[in-house]
């Protein structure tokens, strides 16, 4: 496993991060696709998270040396905390997660994150869930509407990050948005964030144009997600006549491995075997003939073209 240093510190994160999503039989992520309102509500729980299948994925991550874990909804947070206690890792690990009910459109204007007392209380609640004394990476996902509604919003958010760091509740913060390039740049300019969390895949290539280089210049690290488009890759593939999901996954992951400017890739998987297959694919940037042909077929299909165009427009235009 390869590692990178974070924020000029002695924290070294694995270049593969294990995502916390668990999955339904149809391939959709649990929680969000069961009861979305409950999934984004603090304290929202779902049965069965962190079971034997998930433990097997965690063991596979340990065996590979993965020390970077990303979780989102509360059911994932609680499961990771429980699993790490029941299955202590053989080395130090680092956890990234977000404040529940405060990110993206879940809180209009993201006003709760600008309130230090509310954000502190949420971090303390998270620490209880994940059974840790300090959060390694607090992922703060905002929308452009937060800045439009309050020109001082990013400055307030940066001050809150520094306050939580001073109090020893968090080590670092990650800048995150679904509002595109301009919002990422505004967060980067604050100097409060150690990493960017950003979508990047065969249908969402916008960040490669400017953001990766800008992050490097500012000393920030880039963590990419949605390598397989949250499963949409396979639905688009079937529309294009591609029925071999394993082939398409390998092609998309090898394409990702061939790109420059990323420091870590969040990998989600339903089973240990899938996780190992995904990591193995990311270890090679050389696509074979069948993989290249699969991507060519996918990219030529109207549904893929429309989706990729939509993603370009979203990334380069404010919401």
MOSUL-V742974 format. One record per residue. N is the residue number from 1. SS is DSSP state (hx for helix, st for strand, lp for the rest). PSI is psi in degrees with one decimal (999 if undefined). OMEGA is omega in radians with two decimals (* if undefined). Layout:
n: (N | N)
ss: (SS | SS)
psi: (PSI | PSI)
omega: (OMEGA | OMEGA)
This chain:
n: (1 | 2 | 3 | 4 | 5 | 6 | 7 | 8 | 9 | 10 | 11 | 12 | 13 | 14 | 15 | 16 | 17 | 18 | 19 | 20 | 21 | 22 | 23 | 24 | 25 | 26 | 27 | 28 | 29 | 30 | 31 | 32 | 33 | 34 | 35 | 36 | 37 | 38 | 39 | 40 | 41 | 42 | 43 | 44 | 45 | 46 | 47 | 48 | 49 | 50 | 51 | 52 | 53 | 54 | 55 | 56 | 57 | 58 | 59 | 60 | 61 | 62 | 63 | 64 | 65 | 66 | 67 | 68 | 69 | 70 | 71 | 72 | 73 | 74 | 75 | 76 | 77 | 78 | 79 | 80 | 81 | 82 | 83 | 84 | 85 | 86 | 87 | 88 | 89 | 90 | 91 | 92 | 93 | 94 | 95 | 96 | 97 | 98 | 99 | 100 | 101 | 102 | 103 | 104 | 105 | 106 | 107 | 108 | 109 | 110 | 111 | 112 | 113 | 114 | 115 | 116 | 117 | 118 | 119 | 120 | 121 | 122 | 123 | 124 | 125 | 126 | 127 | 128 | 129 | 130 | 131 | 132 | 133 | 134 | 135 | 136 | 137 | 138 | 139 | 140 | 141 | 142 | 143 | 144 | 145 | 146 | 147 | 148 | 149 | 150 | 151 | 152 | 153 | 154 | 155 | 156 | 157 | 158 | 159 | 160 | 161 | 162 | 163 | 164 | 165 | 166 | 167 | 168 | 169 | 170 | 171 | 172 | 173 | 174 | 175 | 176 | 177 | 178 | 179 | 180 | 181 | 182 | 183 | 184 | 185 | 186 | 187 | 188 | 189 | 190 | 191 | 192 | 193 | 194 | 195 | 196 | 197 | 198 | 199 | 200 | 201 | 202 | 203 | 204 | 205 | 206 | 207 | 208 | 209 | 210 | 211 | 212 | 213 | 214 | 215 | 216 | 217 | 218 | 219 | 220 | 221 | 222 | 223 | 224 | 225 | 226 | 227 | 228 | 229 | 230 | 231 | 232 | 233 | 234 | 235 | 236 | 237 | 238 | 239 | 240 | 241 | 242 | 243 | 244 | 245 | 246 | 247 | 248 | 249 | 250 | 251 | 252 | 253 | 254 | 255 | 256 | 257 | 258 | 259 | 260 | 261 | 262 | 263 | 264 | 265 | 266 | 267 | 268 | 269 | 270 | 271 | 272 | 273 | 274 | 275 | 276 | 277 | 278 | 279 | 280 | 281 | 282 | 283 | 284 | 285 | 286 | 287 | 288 | 289 | 290 | 291 | 292 | 293 | 294 | 295 | 296 | 297 | 298 | 299 | 300 | 301 | 302 | 303 | 304 | 305 | 306 | 307 | 308 | 309 | 310 | 311 | 312 | 313 | 314 | 315 | 316 | 317 | 318 | 319)
ss: (lp | lp | st | st | st | lp | lp | lp | lp | lp | lp | st | st | st | lp | st | st | st | st | lp | lp | lp | st | lp | lp | lp | lp | lp | st | lp | lp | lp | lp | lp | lp | hx | hx | hx | hx | lp | lp | lp | lp | lp | lp | lp | lp | lp | lp | lp | lp | hx | hx | hx | hx | hx | hx | hx | hx | hx | hx | hx | hx | hx | lp | lp | lp | st | st | st | lp | lp | lp | hx | hx | hx | hx | hx | hx | hx | hx | hx | hx | hx | hx | hx | lp | lp | lp | lp | lp | lp | lp | st | st | st | st | st | lp | lp | lp | lp | lp | hx | hx | hx | lp | hx | hx | hx | hx | hx | hx | hx | lp | hx | hx | hx | hx | hx | hx | hx | hx | hx | hx | hx | hx | hx | hx | hx | lp | lp | lp | lp | st | st | st | st | st | st | st | st | lp | hx | hx | hx | hx | hx | hx | lp | lp | lp | hx | hx | hx | hx | hx | hx | hx | hx | hx | hx | hx | hx | hx | hx | lp | lp | lp | st | st | st | st | st | st | st | st | lp | lp | lp | hx | hx | hx | hx | hx | hx | hx | hx | hx | lp | lp | lp | lp | lp | st | st | st | st | st | lp | st | lp | lp | st | lp | hx | hx | hx | lp | lp | hx | hx | hx | hx | hx | hx | hx | lp | lp | lp | st | st | st | st | st | lp | lp | lp | hx | hx | hx | hx | hx | hx | hx | hx | hx | hx | hx | lp | lp | lp | lp | lp | hx | hx | hx | hx | hx | hx | hx | hx | hx | hx | hx | hx | hx | lp | lp | lp | lp | lp | lp | st | st | st | st | lp | lp | lp | lp | hx | hx | hx | hx | hx | hx | hx | hx | hx | hx | hx | lp | lp | lp | lp | lp | lp | hx | hx | hx | hx | hx | hx | hx | hx | hx | hx | hx | hx | lp | hx | hx | hx | hx | hx | hx | hx | hx | hx | hx | hx | hx | hx | hx | lp | lp | lp | lp)
psi: (135.1 | 154.8 | 161.7 | 152.5 | 142.1 | 124.9 | 35.2 | 19.9 | -173.3 | 12.5 | 121.6 | 117.5 | 145.2 | 147.2 | -10.5 | 126.0 | 136.5 | 119.1 | 154.4 | -3.9 | 140.1 | 163.2 | 149.9 | 164.0 | -27.4 | 2.8 | -10.7 | 151.9 | 144.4 | 162.8 | -73.8 | -37.6 | 11.1 | -51.2 | 91.6 | -44.1 | -42.9 | -36.3 | -32.4 | 11.7 | 130.1 | 130.2 | -4.9 | 125.3 | 158.8 | 142.1 | 151.3 | -5.4 | 147.0 | 25.5 | -166.4 | -38.2 | -40.7 | -37.7 | -35.9 | -38.1 | -42.7 | -42.0 | -40.7 | -39.4 | -44.3 | -46.4 | -30.7 | -11.9 | 13.5 | 127.0 | 10.7 | 119.3 | 130.3 | 124.2 | 153.7 | -86.4 | 164.3 | -35.2 | -36.7 | -41.4 | -50.9 | -41.3 | -43.0 | -45.1 | -43.5 | -45.0 | -38.9 | -32.2 | -43.9 | -28.3 | 72.9 | 129.8 | 153.7 | 7.1 | 173.6 | 138.6 | 161.8 | 136.4 | 134.3 | 135.4 | 179.5 | 160.7 | 126.5 | 141.1 | 9.8 | -15.6 | 165.6 | -130.9 | 3.1 | -23.8 | 107.5 | 125.3 | -0.7 | 35.6 | -29.8 | -35.4 | -25.3 | -10.6 | 109.9 | -40.6 | -42.3 | -42.2 | -40.4 | -45.4 | -37.4 | -41.2 | -42.1 | -38.4 | -42.4 | -43.7 | -34.3 | -42.0 | -44.7 | -0.4 | 46.7 | 158.4 | -21.2 | 143.0 | 129.9 | -44.6 | 116.4 | 113.7 | 114.5 | 101.5 | 117.8 | 169.5 | 161.0 | -28.6 | -27.2 | -41.7 | -39.4 | -35.5 | -19.0 | 101.7 | -20.7 | 9.2 | -49.1 | -38.5 | -39.5 | -42.1 | -42.4 | -40.7 | -37.8 | -40.3 | -47.4 | -35.4 | -43.9 | -33.9 | -43.9 | -35.1 | -6.3 | 16.8 | -27.9 | 155.0 | -50.9 | 168.9 | 148.6 | 133.4 | 132.8 | 144.1 | 160.9 | 16.8 | 4.1 | -169.2 | -45.5 | -39.0 | -40.2 | -44.9 | -37.8 | -41.1 | -39.9 | -39.2 | -20.1 | -22.6 | 7.5 | -8.9 | 136.4 | -26.5 | 162.9 | 135.3 | 124.2 | 142.1 | 134.5 | 123.3 | -175.9 | -20.1 | 0.5 | 74.8 | 1.1 | -44.5 | -24.3 | -23.1 | -48.4 | -36.6 | -40.8 | -45.3 | -39.2 | -38.5 | -44.6 | -42.8 | -31.5 | 2.4 | 15.9 | 156.8 | 153.2 | 121.6 | 119.4 | 153.3 | 176.6 | 43.0 | -33.4 | 22.6 | 34.9 | 35.7 | -13.3 | -28.6 | -43.1 | -34.1 | -41.1 | -37.2 | -43.8 | -37.0 | -30.6 | 4.3 | 12.9 | 110.6 | -6.3 | 92.7 | -38.1 | -41.6 | -45.9 | -39.8 | -45.3 | -43.7 | -45.6 | -38.7 | -39.7 | -37.4 | -45.0 | -42.3 | -22.6 | -11.2 | 159.3 | 157.1 | -4.4 | 148.0 | -32.1 | 152.3 | 125.1 | 123.5 | 121.8 | 150.4 | 145.4 | -35.7 | 163.3 | -39.4 | -42.8 | -40.8 | -46.8 | -38.8 | -43.3 | -44.4 | -40.3 | -41.4 | -38.4 | -14.3 | -1.9 | 134.0 | 7.0 | 109.7 | 137.6 | -179.4 | -40.9 | -38.4 | -42.0 | -42.2 | -37.8 | -44.0 | -39.1 | -42.5 | -44.3 | -48.7 | -21.9 | -10.0 | 137.2 | -36.7 | -40.0 | -44.5 | -43.6 | -42.1 | -44.9 | -38.7 | -42.2 | -42.5 | -38.6 | -45.4 | -40.5 | -40.0 | -35.6 | 11.2 | 135.5 | 152.4 | 999)
omega: (3.07 | -3.08 | 3.03 | -3.12 | -3.06 | 2.98 | 3.13 | -3.10 | 3.03 | 3.08 | 3.13 | -3.09 | 3.08 | -3.12 | 2.96 | 3.03 | 3.09 | 3.08 | -3.05 | -3.08 | 2.91 | -2.85 | 3.03 | 3.13 | -3.13 | 3.10 | 3.10 | -3.13 | 3.12 | 3.11 | -3.13 | -3.09 | 3.03 | 3.11 | -3.01 | -3.11 | 3.12 | -3.09 | -3.09 | 3.12 | 3.09 | -3.12 | 3.13 | -3.10 | 3.09 | -3.10 | 2.95 | 3.12 | 3.08 | -3.13 | -3.03 | 3.14 | 3.11 | 3.11 | 3.11 | 3.07 | -3.14 | 3.11 | 3.12 | 3.10 | 3.08 | -3.08 | 3.14 | -3.10 | 3.11 | 3.13 | -3.04 | -3.07 | -3.12 | 3.10 | -3.09 | -3.02 | -3.01 | 3.12 | 3.09 | 3.12 | -3.10 | -3.12 | 3.14 | 3.11 | 3.13 | -3.12 | 3.12 | 3.09 | -3.11 | -3.13 | -3.07 | 3.13 | -3.12 | -3.13 | 3.13 | 3.11 | -3.06 | -3.02 | 3.01 | 3.00 | -3.00 | 3.01 | -3.05 | 3.10 | -3.09 | -2.99 | 3.06 | -3.11 | -3.07 | 3.08 | -3.09 | -3.14 | -3.13 | -3.04 | -3.12 | -3.14 | 3.13 | 3.14 | -3.05 | -3.11 | 3.13 | -3.12 | 3.10 | -3.14 | 3.13 | 3.10 | 3.10 | 3.10 | 3.12 | -3.11 | 3.07 | -3.14 | -3.06 | 3.04 | 3.12 | -3.11 | -3.13 | 3.11 | -3.06 | 3.13 | 3.07 | -3.08 | -3.06 | -3.12 | -3.12 | 2.98 | -3.12 | -3.13 | 3.10 | 3.14 | 3.12 | -3.13 | -3.13 | -3.12 | 3.13 | -3.02 | -3.08 | 3.10 | 3.11 | -3.14 | 3.12 | 3.11 | 3.11 | 3.10 | -3.10 | 3.11 | 3.13 | 3.07 | 3.14 | 3.12 | 3.12 | -3.12 | 3.08 | 3.03 | -3.05 | 3.05 | 3.11 | 3.08 | -3.04 | 3.07 | 2.91 | -3.11 | 3.00 | -2.95 | -3.05 | -3.14 | 3.04 | -3.11 | 3.11 | 3.12 | 3.12 | -3.09 | -3.11 | -3.13 | -3.06 | -2.99 | -3.14 | -3.09 | 2.92 | 2.93 | -2.95 | 3.06 | 3.09 | -3.11 | -3.05 | 3.14 | -3.03 | -3.01 | -3.06 | -3.07 | -3.08 | -3.03 | -3.08 | -2.93 | -3.12 | 3.14 | 3.13 | 3.11 | 3.14 | -3.14 | -3.12 | 3.12 | 3.13 | 3.10 | -3.08 | 3.09 | -3.07 | -3.08 | 3.12 | 3.12 | -3.13 | 3.04 | -3.10 | 3.12 | 3.12 | 3.12 | -3.06 | 3.09 | 3.07 | 3.12 | -3.14 | 3.09 | 3.14 | 3.12 | 3.14 | -3.05 | 3.14 | -3.10 | -3.12 | 3.10 | -3.11 | 3.10 | 3.13 | -3.11 | -3.12 | -3.13 | 3.09 | 3.06 | -3.14 | -3.14 | -3.11 | -3.07 | -3.11 | 3.00 | 3.14 | 3.06 | 3.12 | 3.11 | 3.08 | -3.09 | 3.05 | 3.13 | 3.13 | -3.10 | 3.09 | 3.14 | 3.11 | 3.13 | -3.14 | 3.09 | -3.13 | 3.13 | 3.11 | 3.13 | 3.14 | 3.12 | -3.13 | 3.09 | -3.10 | 3.08 | 3.06 | -3.06 | -3.12 | -3.14 | 3.10 | 3.14 | 3.12 | 3.11 | 3.11 | 3.12 | 3.14 | -3.06 | -3.12 | -3.07 | -3.09 | -3.12 | 3.09 | -3.14 | -3.13 | -3.14 | -3.13 | 3.10 | 3.10 | -3.14 | 3.08 | -3.13 | 3.13 | -3.05 | -3.07 | 3.12 | 3.13 | 3.10 | *)
